[in-house]
């Protein structure tokens, strides 16, 4: 059985935090149908992952993981991603009835970034 690395753990932690955001927005959000935020999250994550190679090619950047052995303190900085999502999941409870679709999109991009980081670490980039 393969071990999961720090980038994989970051992606899993961010996934749980993102699920908390989606649940919070779905329960306390505006008058939208309950499935709208779930569909938005899935579409944005898939679009982010599929368009990331094109963006890297256009910007001439390389694919690198967020947490690497060269910078071990990056793990502490990378933990900000799930922390931001956990804190932002309280916003729909503080301001009930407001549409938080943008929060779902931002969370999906953050989650997509951690997935790309885990894929880059797995592929040895």
N, C-alpha and C positions, 0 to 999 in steps of 0.2 A: 504494500500500500504506500502510495506516495505521500510525502508530508506536504502540508499546505504552508506556503511561505508567508512572510509578513504582508506582501501585497495582496495575497488571497484573503488573509484575515481582515485586511483593511476593506476589501470589497464586500466581504460577508457582514462586517460591522456596519458599513454604509448601507447595505441592503436592508438590514433590520431597521436602521434609523429612517431610511426612505419609506419603508412600509409604515412606520409610525406617522410620518408626515402625511402619507396618502390616507391613512385611517382617520387622522385628525381632520384633514380637509374634507373628507367625505362626510363625516358625522357633523361637524360644526360649520361647514361651508355654507354658501348661499343656497338658492333654490334650484340649482342644477340637478339633473338626474345623478344618481349615485355612481353610475358607471362612467361618467364623463372624465373624471380625474384618473381613473384606472387606465382608460384607453389612452389618455394624453400621456401618462407616464410611460406606458409600453411603447408608444409610437416615438416619443422623444429619445428614449434610451436606444432603441433600434436604429433610429436615424443618426444618432451621435456615433454609434459604433460603426455604421456603414459609411458615414461621410468622413470619419477620422483619417483614413489613408489619403483621401483627396486633399484634405486640409494640410496634412503633413507634406504632401508633394508640392502644393502651391506655396507653402511657407518655407520649404526646403529645410525642414527640421527632421530629427531622427526620433525614433520611438524609444522611450526610456521609461523604466518603472519609477514610481514615486519614491519607493524605499529601496535603497541599494546598500551594498556593503561599503562603498566609498564614503557614504554619508549616513552613519547609523543614527544620528540625531534627527534625520528626516522622518523617522517613524513617529516621533513626538509631534512634529509639525503636520504630518499627514493625518494624525488623529483629530485634527481640527475639522476635517470633512464630516465625519459622523456627528461630532459635537455641534456643528452648525445646524445640521438637520434635526437633531434632537431638540435643540433650543427653539428652532423655528417651528417645530410642531406644536408649540404652545400658542402661537399666534392665532390660529382659528378659535381657540378656546377663550382668548382674551377679547377678540373682536368677532363674535359669532354673527353669522348671516352675511359676511362679506365674502366675495369670490376670491379665492386664493389659487387661481389657475397658474399664475406666474410662479408661485412658490413650488408648485408641482414641477414646472418646467426647469426651474433652477435646481431642484433636488435631483431630477432625472439627469441633468448634465453632470452634476457632481458624482452621481452613481455611475454614469457612463465612463467618467474619467478614471474612477477606481477600477472598473472592469478592464479598461484598456491598460491600466498599470499592471494588473494581475496577468493579463495576456502577454504583455511585454516581458515581464519577469519569467513567465513560464517558457516563452520562446527563446529566452536567453539574450534579449536585446540589451 
